[in-house]
Every structure is written in structure tokens, then in C-alpha cells.
Amino acid sequence: MSELVQGFVKNRVFHLELHRTDKKNALTGEMYQAMTKLLAKAELDPDVTVILFKGGHHSFCAGNDIADFLDESVLDPDGPIATFLHKLADLKKPMIAAVSGPAIGIGTTLLLHCDLVYATNEAVFSMPFVNLGVCAEAGSSYLLSRQIGQLRAAELLLTGDAFNAQRALEYGIINAVVASEDYWQFATEKAEKLAAKPQAALLASRELMKFDREKIHQVIDQEIAEFSRLLKTAEAKAIFKQFLSR
């Protein structure tokens, strides 16, 4: 298991944390594999009712590690990224996220799979896929429009512009803006409160809201195929080369 991804259980809540602060928790293939294993473990653990994704303290997730990402094998249909995304879509237990600092790319699209999301005013969200010459991932091309409406989804996905916590709240991407000094504790208390509820009823209620799971898996596969195709284009290669030369 990667030391950059850690998990522990407390009061029926599985805490998943990223520990690559020097890179603002940008994800590598190894980190994706570690998260998949931890989520699978949490899903099977009878002592876990809720999963709390905390990213990193005051640095949620800066997206994918570009250098690692250009290894095309990570985008294989059965590679670390696809496997993680399908695991995320398959989770039966409620998931909560606590966000501060950068939430870029997968740092934002991951939130669309969560049931509750809390962020600080320091949070910065962005889905800059088009600006990088590629397309959306994690099922976001479907989930985002379903969650916030077609026009707002188009605004965020086609422009790739960054937006703050207040806009994320206005658009319905997060549940609340909370104080930066205790946002982990706030999300933890929410998770523990949820975990204390009757588990069968909690899981059944969540499952009823996830009626389109098959559709989400289909979209994830379509996005990965298109992403892989676009990544090989001269336009995308030039953009990524320029990005790495900074």
C-alpha cells in the first residue's frame, strides 16, 4: 500500500487521506491503485458505514500527476485510473468529502460521486480538461449536467474556468461552506452522525438514489476511450509538453 494514501476506521467512519502535500496531492497510478484497494476494503468492512474522503489537509487534490499521466498504460481500460473510477461508481456506502485548497480535475469530478460535500472558502475547483486538449472523466460529462443542469455543466466543462466555494454552493456541487480551521472536524462529525443511523435503511435509501449506476459505468468507459484518443493528438501533446516545461 502506498504511504501517500492512508486509511483508518473510527466510529464506523473510514477516513481516506492523501499524503503527497509537496505536490498538492496530485495523483499517480500507484495512488489510484492504493485508493481502489482501500475503498474495496472499506466496502467489505462490517465496521464501516460511511466513507470520508479528506484528500489532504488544506490541499484536497490537484488532479493527476501530469508526468505519470503521460504513461499511456495508466489509461488502459483495466488500468489504475479506470479501475478506481469504476470502484467509485460501484460504492454502496455513503461517501462524504471535506475540501480545502485545490480541487482540480479528478479533485472536482470525484465529488460528483459523493453524497455530502463540505468545503472552505480556500477551496478552488476546476475541470480544465478541454484547456488541456482532452475531455471530461469520472462520469462527469453525465453526472454534472444531471446534478446542476445542462447550461451550468456546459459553462464549467467547456470553459474549464476555476470557481470558488461560493459558486460551488450556488450551483449545488457542495452542501456548505465551512470554517477552514475546523473543516475536517466538521465533516467528521457529519460522517459520524450519518454512520450512527440505522445502517440497512441508510444503504437502501442511498441505493435508491443510484438508479443509473449502469449508465455511469458506460459513460466512464466512453470518456476514457475518448480521453485516450485525444491524449495522442498533436494538439494535446503540445499542451502537455508546454505544461511540463514550466
N, C-alpha and C positions, 0 to 999 in steps of 0.2 A: 504494500500500500504506500502511495506517495506521501512523504512528510508534508507536502504542500497542500494536502487535503486531509482534514481531520474530522472525526465524528465521535459523538458521545451521547449517551442517553441519560436524561434526568427528568424525573416526574412525568414519565410517559411521553416525553418530547425528545426526538432525535435531532441534535444540533449538528448541522453540517457547515464547516467553516473552511475558508480558503486562507492559506498562509504563504502567499507569494507577494508580499507587500512591496518589495523593491520594484516589481513590475506591475503594480496596481492590480494584482490578481488576474493578469492575462492568462488565459487557459492554454495549456499544452495538451497534446494527445494523451500523455501519461496522466494528467489531471482529470481529463474526461473519463479515462478508464477507472481511476480511483473513485470518482463520484458515482459512476454507474454501480460499482461494487458496493459502495456504502448505501446507496439508495435501495439496492436489492436486499441488502442485509436488514435495513430498517423496515422494509415492506414485510419481511418474513418474521420479524421480531414481535412476539406477542406482548412484549412490554412497551412497545412503541405504538402510539395512537396518532401522533401528529409529527410532521417533519418541518423543521425550522431551518431555512436556508439563510445563513447570515453573511455569506460572502466573506468579506474581510472588514475589520473594524475601520470605519470611515473610508473604505475603499472597496466597494462592492465587487465589481468585476469590469475590467477594461476591455473585455471581449476576448478574441482569440489572439494568441501569440502569433504574429504575422510570419516570422521566420519558420516556426514549427508548422504553421498552417500551410505553407507553400509545399510541404511534403505531401504530394497528392494522395498518398496512401491513407492519410487521415480522413479523407472524404470518400473512401470506399463504402459501398452500401452496408458492409458489415464491419466498418472501421470504428474507431473510438467515438467520433462525433455522432454518427448515425445511431450507434448503439445507445449512447447516452440520451439522445433526443427521443428515441422510441421508449426508453425506460421512463423518461419524464412523462410522456403521454400516457403510459400504462399505470402509473401510480394510483393506487386505490385510496391511500391515506391522505388526509388533508395536508396541504403544504402552505406554509407561511414564509414570507421573505421580509428581512429587515435591510433597508438600503440607505447608504450614505456614500457620498463621493461619486466616482464614475460608475455608471451602469451602461456600458456601451455594447452594441451588438447583442450577443447572447446574454449580456448582463441585463438587457431590457426584455428581449424576447422570452427568456426563461420565466419572467414574471407573469406572462400570459397563461402559464400553466398553474400558477398559484391560486389559492382560494382567498388569501388575505395578504395585502402588501402594505408595509408601512415605511415611509421614507422621511429623511430630514431635509431641511432647506438646502443642505450642501449637496444633495443628490443631483446628478446631471445625467439625463437619459439621452440616448441617441441610437438610431438604427441606420448607420451610414452605408448600407450595402450598395446602393446604386452609385454613390460617390466613389466607391472602390471598384466599380465595374462589375459587380456581381449582383445577386438577388437576395431576397429575404430568406431566413431559415427558421428552424424550430416550429414550423407550422404557422409562423406569424402572418404570412400572406393571407391566411384564412382566419386565424384566431383574432387578429387585431381588428379587422372590419366587423367581425361578429360582436366584439366587445365594445368598441367605441363608435362604430358606424363607418360606412364606406368613405365619406368625404374626409373625415379626420384621419382615418387609416392611410388614405392616399397622401394626405399632407405630410404625415410622418415618414412613410416608407419611400415616397418618390423624391422628396427633397433631402431626406437624411439629416435634416436640421436637428441640432441639440435642443432639448427643452428641459425646463426646471420642474421641481416637485409641485409647484402650484398648478402648472399646466397639466401635469400627470394626474393630479387630483381632479381638476376640472374635466378632463377627458375620461376619467374613470379607469385609469390604469393602476392607481394606488387607492387605498382606503382612507389614509390620513397622513398628514404631515406632522411629525412628532419632533420633540426636542433632541438635538444632536447629542447632548451629554448622557442621555439615558435611553436611546432608541433601541439598543439591544435588549435592555431590561423590559422595555415596553412590549416589544414583540414576543419576548419570552413569556411574559405574563399572559398575553393573549393566547399564545400557544398552549400554555398550561391550563388555562380556563377552558379551551376547546377540548383538550385531552381529558378533562375531568367529566365530560358529558357522556351519556350512555353511548358506548362505542358502536354497537350494532346500528343504532339509529343514525349516528353521525356518518358512518360509512355508507349506509343505504341512501341517505339524503345527498351525499356528495356524488354517488354513482348515478343518481337520477339526473343530476345536472351535467354529467359527462356522456350524454346520449350519443354524441358524434365522434366517439373515440376512433372508430374505423376510418372515418373521413380524415381525422387529424393525422393518422399514420400515413394515409395515402398522400396527403399534402406534403408531409415531411419528406417522403421519398421523391416526390416530384421536385421539390425545392432543391434537394441535394443533387439530383441529376442535372438540373439547370445551373446550379451554383458551380458544379464541377466543369460543365461546358464553358461557362463564362470565364472561369478562372484561367482557362487555357487560351483565351483570346489575347491578341496583341495589346488591345486597349487595357485590359485588366493587368496584364503583366507589366506594362509601362507604369501604371499607377502604383502597383505594389513595389516595383523597383525604386520608384521615387520615394515612396514611404520609408523603405528600409535604408535609404541613403541619407536620411535626416540625421 
